[in-house]
C-alpha cells in the first residue's frame, strides 16, 4: 500500500509492501514497498492479469493505491491490508475503490478499463498484528476482459521450496526516495529463501514469520531488487514445469526503506486459493457464498476515546462555544476493553461544577464503524460548596444510557 493522503496508514508504519498513499493506522515495524526497486517497466500484454487499485477514505482525505491480480472476470485478489484499515480493523467501504484492468499506464485509464467495486472481502484468518493471512478480494461491479492468472494449490508445493526463482510485479515506487510511483508497472526477479533467512536481519514482522502461512524472497546474491510502496497485493509468480505462470505469493511486507537486503514477505497463495475460488464460484456461477465471519469491534485508542467523550458530552451540555468547553474540561481516560474506554471528567461553567464519568465504545453495525456512549454527570453549586459542607449541598445528577449507534 502506498499512502497519498495527509495521514500514513498503519501499513506504512508497518512497512508493508503494497500501498501507495494510505489512511491512518497504527504501527509496528517493517517496510512498505512501491514499484519494484531496480525492476524493469513492462507492458500489460506481458502481465495481462495485473490490476491497479485505488482506494480512499473520509471523502478523499486519505487515499492509497495497491496492486492486485485478476482471478475471474469480476474478482481480483489483493492483500488484506489493502482492504482493511489496520488501525480501526474495519473494512474500507466498497464505494471508496476503483480498479483498472487491462491497462499499464495508471495515469491514463480509459473508462472501459475502469470498474467500481461492489463488495470487499477479507480473508477470514487475517491477523493484522502479524500480517498472517494477508489476503483480500475485491468484487468488481462490472466484468473485466483481462485474463485471469492461475493460483497455486496443493499440487504446487514444490514451487515454494528455497531456491525457486520468482517474479514480483506491481505499481509503486521504483526508489524509496521518490514521491510518485511510475506510470507503468515494473517487474523484478527474486529467489525464495529458507525459513531461517526470513527471520533474521529484518523487522518485528519478520521475527513472526510463519513458513506455514508465508514465503520470503531476496534478490540473492545481487541484492538490487525489492518490492516497495505500491506493490502491496501484487503477485509473486513462479512457473510450473510446462511453463505456465502461477501466482504463489501476495506481496505483503518488507524493509522500512525497501532495502533489497531485507527479505520480502508474501502470503502463501496455496493457503488462500480455496477460499478465493469459492468466492469466484459464488460470484461468477451463483454457487453458495462462503460464510463471512463477523469482524471484531475496532480497536479504540486513548486519543479517539477523548475525542468521542468530548463529542458525547458536547451533545447535551454545550449549546455554543464548544472549543471553550473542550479547553476547560479535565478528562482522564482508561481502557476498559479493546474497544471501550471510561473517562472521568470535571469542568466548571459559571457557578456550577460538573463531575462524573462517561464511557465510549466502538460497535460494528451493518458493516460500518459506529460508536456509542453513556454517562453519569453530577452538578453542584460552587458557591454552596464555599459556604457549607459538601454533604449539605444539593447534587443534581444527569444520566444517559446508550442510544442508537452513531457514525464515527
C-alpha positions, -999 to +999 in steps of 0.1 A: +000+000+000+012+035-008-005+063+011-014+096-007-033+114+020-023+136+049-021+106+072+000+075+068-018+042+072-007+016+097+005-004+067+031+022+060+043+023+096+045-014+095+065-012+063+040-032+043+050-035+007+018-027-010+001+006-008+009+038-023-007+065-001-028+055+028-054+060+055-044+064+092-035+032+110-012+024+138+022+008+135+048-017+144+079-022+124+085-033+088+086-016+055+061-008+027+072-010-009+062+007-041+071+000-077+097-027-079+131-013-070+156-019-098+128-037-118+121-031-155+089-015-168+065-039-186+036-037-210+003-051-199+005-077-226+033-093-206+014-095-174-023-091-186-038-101-152-023-072-133-048-048-118-042-013-104-063-005-073-071+029-059-089+034-026-100+062-004-115+071+030-130+102+045-142+118+013-108+116-003-089+130+027-070+097+028-062+078-004-039+049-013-030+025-041-023-012-043-016-038-069-039-068-075-044-097-098-074-107-119-085-143-109-120-142-126-140-117-147-154-099-116-129-109-089-094-096-081-071-108-054-050-084-033-035-080+002-057-080+033-041-047+044-053-032+012-090-039+021-089-034+059-079-003+078-054-017+102-058+009+129-096+005+133-097-030+119-127-024+098-132-029+060-126+000+037-160+006+021-165-007-015-176+028-025-140+040-019-124+018-046-118+018-083-099-009-101-081-006-135-075-038-155-061-044-190-041-012-189-005-004-179-004+034-175-025+041-145-023+079-152-044+074-184-071+048-178-099+046-205-133+043-189-138+008-204-109-004-183-121+010-150-145-006-126-161+003-093-162-023-066-194-039-053-181-058-024-149-061-003-139-094+013-112-100+039-096-135+043-112-148+074-079-158+091-061-125+085-040-114+115-034-076+115-009-080+143+015-103+125+002-098+089-005-135+086-032-145+061-027-111+044-053-115+016-085-099+004-108-099-026-125-070-045-157-079-063-159-058-094-192-040-104-186-050-140-166-079-155-132-073-170-119-089-202-084-093-187-074-129-185-071-145-150-039-158-135-038-193-120-035-195-083-012-221-066-028-251-049-016-281-030-001-296-062+023-266-065+041-273-032+074-278-050+074-242-062+076-230-026+110-245-019+141-224-012+159-216-044+128-212-066+131-181-088+101-158-088+090-126-104+074-097-085+054-071-103+034-040-094+029-003-095+045+020-069+079+034-061+110+023-081+130+041-054+122+047-018+131+084-021+107+091-050+074+110-043+054+094-071+050+059-084+059+053-120+033+053-147+039+017-158+042-015-137+076-029-131+088-065-126+119-078-108+134-112-101+139-127-066+146-161-051+126-179-024+146-183+008+148-209+036+126-200+067+157-193+088+168-165+065+133-149+067+136-143+105+170-125+105+184-091+097+149-076+094+120-062+113+095-073+140+072-087+113+100-110+101+105-123+136+070-136+135+075-152+100+054-184+096+066-208+069+031-224+070+015-192+060+042-171+043+070-171+019+100-148+018+124-139-010+155-119-017+174-108-048+203-130-038+232-127-044+229-093-061+207-076-036+195-050-061+158-058-065+130-054-039+093-047-037+083-013-025+054+010-016+026+004-040+034-032-047+012-045-018-013-070-030+007-078-062+018-112-073+049-133-067+049-155-098+066-189-104+064-212-134+053-248-135+072-274-154+052-268-185+060-231-183+026-219-170+027-188-148+012-194-114+008-170-085+024-184-054+025-153-032+008-120-025+031-090-017+027-083+020+057-067+037+094-058+036+121-034+048+114+001+061+130+017+031+125-011+006+161-023+013+170-052-011+189-069+017+158-072+039+136-102+029+103-095+012+073-113+028+045-128+008+012-145+018+012-181+006-014-183-021-019-220-017-033-213+018-059-188+005-067-201-030-095-225-020-113-196-002-107-173-032-121-199-057-151-205-036-159-168-039-152-170-076-178-197-079-203-177-059-198-145-079-195-160-114-218-190-113-242-183-084-228-211-061-234-207-024-213-179-008-187-189+017-195-179+053-183-144+063-174-143+099-183-110+117-154-086+121-144-079+157-152-044+171-125-020+161-097-011+185-101+022+203-071+043+212-069+069+240-070+099+218-100+086+200-117+080+234-111+116+244-125+129+212-156+108+214-161+116+251-160+153+243-183+149+214-208+129+236-208+154+264-210+183+240-242+170+225-260+175+259-240+201+279-228+226+253-250+247+231-224+272+220-187+278+224-177+242+221-139+250+217-140+268+251-157+239+267-131+214+253-103+236+266-117+239+301-127+203+308-103+179+327-106+144+313-087+112+321-095+081+301-086+045+309-091+014+288-119-010+299-117-033+269-102-035+234-129-012+220-141+006+252-128+034+274-141+050+306-133+087+311-135+107+343-144+143+337-148+176+355-154+212+344-169+244+356-194+268+340-204+299+359-213+289+394-218+252+385-193+225+389-197+193+369-180+160+376-186+123+368-177+097+342-186+088+306-179+055+287-174+054+250-171+023+228-169+012+192-195-011+177-198-030+144-231-021+128-242-031+093-207-031+080-197+004+092-179+017+122-202+032+148-198+044+184-219+049+214-216+064+249-233+066+282-226+089+312-234+099+347-226+136+354-232+154+387-237+192+391-232+211+423-231+248+431-196+262+437-209+290+460-227+264+481-195+245+485-178+276+497-204+283+523-214+249+535-202+213+539-202+194+506-227+169+522-252+197+526-250+210+491-277+196+467-263+175+439-281+172+406-274+141+386-279+135+349-276+100+334-277+089+298-278+053+286-265+043+251-289+051+223-289+044+186-254+038+171-237+069+159-214+071+128-177+078+135 
